[in-house]
Amino acid sequence: MLEPTDARAASEVLGYVLVFSLIISAVAVVSVSGLGTLEDVKQTEQLDNAERAFDILADNVADVYMRGAPSRGTEVSVGESTVYTAEGTTLNVTVNETPVLNRTSRPIVYRNNRDQRLVYNMGAVFRTNPDGGLVIREPPHVVRNERLLLNMVVLRASNQTSVGGSTALIRTLNDGSAVRYNDTGGATSNVSVRIESPRAPLWTDYFLGQGFDCPTQTQTMLRCEYPASGSVERVYVVSHDIQIDIER
């Protein structure tokens, strides 16, 4: 049988063990949850930084096709993510039932390990995740006051390039522009834009917001028409070919 002093000593030891165990458990829980929170903050900050870089990329490409710059370079901090050129987006434009443009544009994609993506394609920037997405920069089309100008920015790459774990340098080179359709006499009664893309719903939302009618809408394809009735006074369809290369 334990003496009173021995019992007190045993109780104190047991108390120390319990307190120490509680402290270790609390530190472990805080460490695990804290690391998860830090990782969330890190991922969000990297994605926000990449979004700003893609906005600069869009400005630089606009310098090439709108302001006559021969080329531009844009740096994107990749970190643990990847920057690459994706499979092509098919683009078709017809005016009064006559085809005027049939091209394929290669999107530039930033993707992190949570499948959050930034996509630059045809002058627009998208931000997507597995649950959906939004257009954070609209393409450079003009739809107003009986005037329709479609600036179709077509990205071209010699091969599918992927860069990860460093800083990516995206080079864009002017490969020529051409007017595909030009009418200022009010003779245009139908302009149809057909796009095949994984971001078809986002493209559809954009064109609907511009006053187009979109009779065909799926998850991978859309066909939108303008105007809904009557004719358009002035219509221009212009294509801009941009050569892209991604380097470390």
GUDRENDREN-664529 format. One line per 2 residues: number of its first residue (from 0); their letters; for each residue x, y, z negated of N, C-alpha, C. Coordinates in steps of 0.02 Angstrom, whole numbers, plus 50000, padded with zeros to 5 digits. Layout:
REM residues N
NUM = A = X:Y:Z:X:Y:Z:X:Y:Z  ...
//
This chain:
REM residues 248
0 = ML = 50043:49940:50000:50000:50000:50000:50044:50062:50000  50024:50113:50042:50065:50173:50047:50058:50217:49986
2 = EP = 50113:50244:49963:50112:50294:49910:50083:50359:49938  50057:50404:49896:50028:50466:49921:50076:50506:49964
4 = TD = 50139:50508:49945:50188:50546:49985:50198:50514:50054  50198:50446:50054:50206:50411:50118:50145:50423:50163
6 = AR = 50085:50422:50132:50024:50434:50171:50024:50502:50202  50046:50553:50161:50048:50621:50189:50098:50625:50246
8 = AA = 50155:50591:50238:50206:50592:50292:50179:50561:50355  50144:50503:50346:50116:50469:50405:50063:50513:50439
10 = SE = 50022:50546:50398:49971:50590:50426:50002:50648:50464  50055:50677:50435:50089:50732:50469:50118:50710:50536
12 = VL = 50150:50650:50535:50179:50625:50597:50124:50614:50650  50069:50583:50627:50013:50572:50673:49985:50637:50699
14 = GY = 49981:50686:50654:49956:50752:50676:50002:50784:50728  50068:50780:50716:50115:50806:50764:50108:50772:50832
16 = VL = 50099:50705:50830:50092:50667:50893:50030:50689:50931  49974:50697:50894:49912:50718:50927:49917:50788:50956
18 = VF = 49946:50833:50917:49954:50902:50941:49999:50904:51002  50056:50867:50997:50102:50866:51053:50070:50836:51116
20 = SL = 50030:50784:51107:49995:50753:51163:49946:50802:51195  49910:50839:51152:49863:50889:51179:49899:50943:51218
22 = II = 49957:50965:51192:49995:51016:51227:50019:50991:51295  50046:50929:51295:50070:50900:51358:50013:50894:51409
24 = SA = 49955:50871:51385:49897:50864:51429:49874:50931:51457  49873:50981:51414:49852:51048:51436:49900:51076:51487
26 = VA = 49965:51068:51475:50016:51092:51522:50009:51056:51589  49996:50990:51586:49989:50952:51649:49929:50975:51689
28 = VV = 49872:50986:51654:49811:51009:51688:49822:51078:51719  49851:51123:51680:49864:51191:51705:49912:51190:51764
30 = SV = 49963:51147:51759:50013:51143:51812:49982:51119:51877  49942:51065:51872:49910:51037:51932:49862:51086:51963
32 = SG = 49817:51115:51922:49769:51163:51949:49804:51226:51973  49856:51246:51936:49893:51306:51957:49929:51296:52022
34 = LG = 49959:51238:52033:49992:51224:52096:49943:51223:52153  49882:51195:52141:49831:51195:52193:49810:51266:52211
36 = TL = 49802:51308:52160:49784:51378:52173:49838:51415:52210  49901:51404:52190:49956:51436:52226:49959:51414:52298
38 = ED = 49946:51349:52310:49946:51324:52379:49890:51356:52420  49831:51364:52389:49776:51397:52424:49794:51469:52442
40 = VK = 49824:51505:52393:49845:51574:52406:49897:51577:52462  49944:51530:52460:49996:51529:52511:49967:51517:52580
42 = QT = 49921:51468:52586:49891:51453:52650:49851:51513:52677  49814:51545:52632:49773:51602:52652:49817:51660:52676
44 = EQ = 49872:51673:52639:49917:51727:52658:49951:51712:52725  49972:51650:52736:50003:51632:52799:49954:51640:52857
46 = LD = 49891:51620:52846:49841:51626:52899:49826:51699:52914  49822:51741:52861:49810:51812:52871:49868:51845:52909
48 = NA = 49929:51825:52892:49988:51852:52928:49987:51830:53001  49968:51768:53013:49964:51744:53082:49909:51781:53120
50 = ER = 49855:51797:53086:49801:51834:53119:49825:51902:53141  49863:51936:53098:49891:52001:53118:49938:51993:53177
52 = AF = 49977:51938:53177:50023:51926:53233:49984:51914:53298  49928:51879:53294:49888:51866:53354:49854:51929:53379
54 = DI = 49838:51975:53334:49811:52039:53355:49864:52078:53393  49927:52075:53368:49983:52107:53404:49994:52072:53471
56 = LA = 49988:52006:53472:49995:51968:53535:49944:51992:53586  49881:52002:53565:49830:52025:53610:49847:52095:53637
58 = DN = 49873:52138:53593:49894:52205:53616:49951:52200:53667  49999:52155:53653:50056:52148:53698:50035:52121:53766
60 = VA = 49989:52073:53766:49965:52047:53830:49927:52102:53868  49889:52143:53832:49855:52199:53864:49904:52249:53894
62 = DV = 49962:52258:53861:50014:52301:53890:50036:52274:53958  50037:52207:53963:50061:52176:54025:50010:52184:54081
64 = YM = 49946:52167:54068:49898:52167:54124:49861:52234:54134  49863:52279:54083:49828:52342:54091:49874:52402:54099
66 = RG = 49934:52398:54070:49978:52457:54068:50042:52447:54107  50048:52392:54144:50104:52384:54189:50169:52360:54159
68 = AP = 50168:52340:54096:50230:52313:54067:50248:52247:54101  50311:52238:54121:50330:52175:54155:50326:52114:54110
70 = SR = 50339:52123:54045:50337:52067:53998:50335:52093:53927  50316:52050:53881:50316:52066:53810:50332:52003:53770
72 = GT = 50359:52012:53710:50373:51957:53665:50340:51970:53597  50311:51917:53569:50277:51923:53504:50302:51868:53458
74 = EV = 50325:51887:53398:50347:51838:53349:50290:51819:53302  50284:51753:53289:50234:51727:53243:50270:51683:53192
76 = SV = 50262:51698:53128:50292:51657:53075:50250:51593:53069  50282:51536:53081:50246:51473:53084:50245:51438:53017
78 = GE = 50302:51437:52981:50304:51402:52917:50290:51328:52925  50241:51303:52887:50222:51233:52890:50169:51219:52943
80 = ST = 50150:51271:52980:50099:51263:53032:50131:51251:53100  50090:51254:53152:50114:51241:53220:50083:51292:53268
82 = VY = 50123:51315:53316:50098:51357:53371:50108:51319:53435  50056:51315:53477:50062:51275:53538:50014:51300:53591
84 = TA = 50025:51278:53652:49978:51291:53707:49933:51230:53713  49867:51242:53713:49819:51187:53712:49797:51170:53783
86 = EG = 49754:51119:53787:49726:51100:53851:49687:51159:53881  49685:51161:53948:49657:51219:53982:49582:51228:53973
88 = TT = 49561:51291:53973:49491:51311:53974:49471:51326:54046  49419:51293:54070:49396:51303:54138:49350:51364:54142
90 = LN = 49362:51406:54192:49324:51468:54201:49300:51472:54273  49235:51484:54281:49206:51494:54347:49161:51556:54346
92 = VT = 49169:51599:54396:49126:51657:54403:49095:51657:54473  49029:51665:54477:48995:51672:54540:48956:51738:54540
94 = VN = 48952:51768:54599:48914:51830:54607:48865:51820:54664  48800:51830:54649:48748:51818:54699:48755:51749:54731
96 = ET = 48768:51699:54687:48774:51628:54707:48838:51612:54747  48883:51661:54753:48946:51649:54789:49004:51644:54740
98 = PV = 49043:51589:54741:49100:51583:54696:49153:51637:54710  49176:51671:54658:49229:51722:54667:49291:51706:54625
100 = LN = 49284:51661:54575:49341:51645:54532:49333:51575:54503  49386:51535:54510:49387:51468:54482:49457:51455:54456
102 = RT = 49467:51462:54391:49533:51456:54362:49533:51416:54298  49593:51399:54274:49602:51366:54210:49652:51406:54168
104 = SR = 49632:51422:54107:49674:51462:54062:49696:51419:54003  49760:51424:53985:49789:51383:53930:49790:51424:53865
106 = PI = 49749:51407:53816:49747:51445:53753:49812:51438:53714  49829:51490:53676:49883:51488:53627:49852:51478:53559
108 = VY = 49874:51426:53523:49841:51405:53461:49891:51404:53402  49870:51433:53346:49905:51426:53282:49861:51380:53239
110 = RN = 49891:51326:53213:49852:51278:53173:49890:51259:53110  49857:51264:53052:49889:51242:52990:49866:51172:52971
112 = NR = 49891:51146:52914:49876:51077:52896:49805:51068:52869  49765:51121:52866:49695:51116:52846:49649:51123:52907
114 = DQ = 49679:51119:52966:49642:51124:53028:49608:51192:53036  49637:51243:53005:49616:51312:53018:49657:51337:53077
116 = RL = 49624:51370:53123:49658:51389:53185:49645:51462:53204  49695:51490:53236:49688:51553:53272:49701:51537:53345
118 = VY = 49658:51563:53388:49663:51548:53459:49660:51612:53499  49710:51622:53542:49708:51677:53590:49697:51648:53659
120 = NM = 49644:51671:53692:49630:51646:53759:49586:51697:53796  49604:51710:53857:49565:51753:53902:49550:51821:53870
122 = GA = 49599:51847:53833:49592:51914:53804:49558:51916:53737  49532:51860:53713:49496:51858:53649:49537:51820:53597
124 = VF = 49523:51835:53533:49555:51799:53477:49499:51769:53434  49506:51704:53420:49457:51668:53379:49491:51644:53315
126 = RT = 49453:51640:53261:49476:51609:53199:49426:51554:53182  49450:51492:53178:49404:51436:53168:49428:51391:53111
128 = NP = 49381:51352:53085:49396:51300:53037:49349:51242:53052  49355:51186:53016:49312:51128:53032:49237:51143:53027
130 = DG = 49217:51196:52991:49146:51211:52982:49119:51262:53032  49162:51294:53071:49138:51345:53117:49193:51395:53134
132 = GL = 49172:51455:53153:49222:51506:53171:49190:51571:53189  49231:51618:53210:49207:51683:53231:49256:51715:53280
134 = VI = 49230:51763:53318:49271:51802:53364:49298:51861:53325  49364:51865:53317:49392:51921:53280:49419:51976:53325
136 = RE = 49424:51961:53390:49441:52012:53440:49406:51993:53505  49364:52038:53529:49325:52023:53589:49368:52029:53652
138 = PP = 49349:51994:53705:49385:52000:53769:49375:52070:53798  49417:52090:53847:49416:52159:53871:49365:52173:53926
140 = HV = 49306:52143:53921:49254:52156:53970:49217:52221:53953  49186:52251:54003:49148:52312:53992:49077:52301:54019
142 = VR = 49027:52307:53976:48958:52298:53996:48918:52358:53968  48906:52408:54010:48868:52465:53987:48850:52511:54045
144 = NE = 48793:52546:54037:48771:52598:54084:48772:52574:54156  48739:52517:54168:48734:52489:54235:48802:52473:54266
146 = RL = 48851:52460:54222:48917:52443:54246:48941:52379:54213  48968:52334:54254:48994:52271:54228:49065:52262:54255
148 = LL = 49112:52258:54208:49182:52245:54226:49204:52183:54188  49220:52129:54226:49246:52068:54196:49321:52066:54207
150 = NM = 49358:52076:54153:49431:52069:54155:49449:51998:54133  49461:51953:54180:49474:51884:54164:49550:51873:54157
152 = VV = 49572:51865:54094:49643:51855:54079:49657:51780:54080  49695:51758:54129:49709:51687:54139:49780:51671:54116
154 = LR = 49786:51631:54063:49851:51613:54036:49877:51550:54071  49940:51553:54092:49970:51497:54127:50034:51477:54092
156 = AS = 50045:51411:54086:50106:51384:54055:50131:51326:54097  50197:51322:54104:50226:51269:54146:50216:51201:54114
158 = NQ = 50215:51198:54048:50202:51135:54013:50173:51149:53944  50149:51097:53911:50119:51105:53844:50175:51108:53793
160 = TS = 50181:51166:53761:50235:51179:53714:50209:51181:53643  50248:51155:53596:50230:51157:53525:50291:51175:53483
162 = VG = 50282:51223:53438:50336:51245:53393:50310:51244:53322  50348:51213:53277:50328:51211:53207:50388:51220:53161
164 = GS = 50374:51240:53099:50426:51244:53048:50476:51301:53056  50457:51353:53093:50504:51409:53102:50464:51469:53127
166 = TA = 50499:51516:53157:50466:51573:53189:50460:51560:53263  50401:51567:53290:50389:51557:53361:50391:51624:53397
168 = LI = 50423:51624:53455:50424:51683:53498:50381:51668:53559  50327:51707:53567:50282:51697:53623:50298:51751:53675
170 = RT = 50322:51729:53732:50338:51775:53787:50281:51774:53838  50262:51834:53859:50209:51841:53909:50236:51882:53968
172 = LN = 50223:51857:54028:50251:51887:54089:50195:51901:54138  50195:51960:54168:50146:51978:54218:50155:51936:54281
174 = DG = 50104:51897:54298:50108:51854:54357:50060:51876:54412  50035:51938:54406:49993:51966:54460:49920:51974:54442
176 = SA = 49889:52026:54468:49818:52039:54459:49785:52046:54527  49720:52032:54529:49684:52036:54593:49610:52052:54580
178 = VR = 49581:52094:54622:49510:52109:54619:49473:52054:54657  49432:52016:54622:49396:51960:54652:49328:51981:54680
180 = YN = 49300:52034:54652:49236:52059:54677:49230:52132:54658  49202:52171:54705:49196:52243:54695:49135:52267:54733
182 = DT = 49085:52290:54695:49025:52317:54726:49002:52379:54688  48996:52434:54722:48971:52496:54691:48907:52520:54723
184 = GG = 48874:52476:54761:48813:52496:54796:48749:52469:54765  48755:52439:54706:48695:52413:54674:48666:52351:54706
186 = AT = 48708:52312:54742:48684:52254:54777:48692:52189:54737  48717:52194:54677:48730:52134:54637:48670:52119:54591
188 = SN = 48638:52062:54603:48580:52044:54563:48594:51988:54514  48651:51954:54521:48666:51899:54475:48741:51887:54471
190 = VS = 48767:51892:54410:48836:51873:54396:48833:51815:54346  48862:51758:54364:48860:51699:54321:48930:51681:54298
192 = VR = 48938:51671:54233:49002:51651:54203:48993:51582:54172  49034:51535:54194:49031:51467:54166:49099:51450:54135
194 = IE = 49098:51430:54071:49160:51415:54034:49154:51347:54002  49205:51306:54010:49210:51243:53973:49265:51250:53921
196 = SP = 49246:51245:53857:49293:51260:53803:49268:51228:53738  49313:51207:53693:49292:51184:53627:49259:51240:53586
198 = RA = 49269:51302:53606:49240:51359:53571:49181:51388:53609  49146:51345:53646:49090:51368:53687:49037:51405:53647
200 = PL = 49018:51382:53586:48967:51420:53548:48989:51491:53532  49053:51501:53519:49077:51568:53503:49076:51612:53565
202 = WT = 49095:51584:53623:49090:51621:53685:49016:51639:53700  48972:51592:53687:48900:51605:53698:48877:51663:53655
204 = DY = 48895:51662:53591:48875:51717:53547:48900:51784:53573  48962:51784:53599:48989:51847:53625:48948:51872:53684
206 = FL = 48936:51828:53734:48900:51851:53794:48828:51870:53778  48795:51834:53733:48728:51853:53713:48728:51923:53681
208 = GQ = 48780:51937:53642:48786:52003:53611:48797:52058:53661  48822:52041:53721:48834:52090:53773:48774:52099:53820
210 = GF = 48719:52063:53806:48659:52071:53847:48652:52019:53902  48696:51968:53903:48689:51914:53951:48633:51867:53929
212 = DC = 48606:51831:53978:48561:51776:53965:48602:51712:53973  48596:51665:53926:48636:51604:53928:48590:51543:53930
214 = PT = 48567:51523:53989:48520:51467:53994:48551:51400:53979  48617:51395:53984:48651:51331:53970:48699:51341:53912
216 = QT = 48687:51305:53856:48729:51311:53797:48739:51242:53766  48801:51219:53764:48817:51157:53728:48878:51171:53684
218 = QT = 48903:51120:53649:48961:51128:53607:49026:51135:53647  49024:51118:53711:49085:51120:53752:49078:51159:53817
220 = ML = 49018:51184:53832:49008:51219:53895:48952:51271:53889  48960:51326:53926:48907:51376:53929:48903:51405:53999
222 = RC = 48844:51428:54016:48834:51465:54078:48791:51525:54060  48819:51585:54070:48784:51647:54053:48778:51690:54115
224 = EY = 48722:51727:54119:48707:51766:54179:48691:51838:54161  48705:51883:54209:48692:51954:54200:48675:51984:54268
226 = PA = 48625:52029:54273:48579:52049:54220:48520:52001:54215  48479:52010:54163:48421:51967:54155:48370:51979:54210
228 = SG = 48367:52041:54235:48322:52058:54291:48350:52118:54327  48327:52128:54388:48350:52186:54427:48420:52176:54454
230 = SV = 48457:52230:54462:48525:52228:54489:48570:52274:54449  48635:52267:54461:48685:52308:54427:48714:52357:54477
232 = ER = 48722:52420:54456:48745:52472:54501:48818:52461:54523  48860:52445:54474:48932:52435:54489:48956:52371:54456
234 = VY = 48989:52328:54495:49014:52265:54468:49085:52254:54493  49129:52237:54446:49198:52221:54463:49217:52156:54428
236 = VV = 49249:52111:54464:49277:52050:54435:49351:52050:54451  49393:52053:54399:49466:52059:54408:49499:52002:54370
238 = SH = 49546:51968:54402:49585:51916:54368:49656:51941:54355  49682:51923:54297:49750:51940:54277:49786:51876:54258
240 = DI = 49837:51857:54296:49875:51797:54282:49934:51815:54236  49938:51779:54180:49991:51791:54131:50028:51725:54118
242 = QI = 50093:51727:54131:50135:51669:54118:50156:51671:54044  50149:51615:54009:50167:51613:53938:50220:51559:53925
244 = DI = 50265:51575:53879:50315:51527:53856:50322:51535:53781  50328:51480:53745:50336:51481:53673:50405:51452:53656
246 = ER = 50445:51491:53619:50512:51471:53602:50522:51477:53527  50574:51443:53502:50593:51451:53432:50632:51516:53423
//
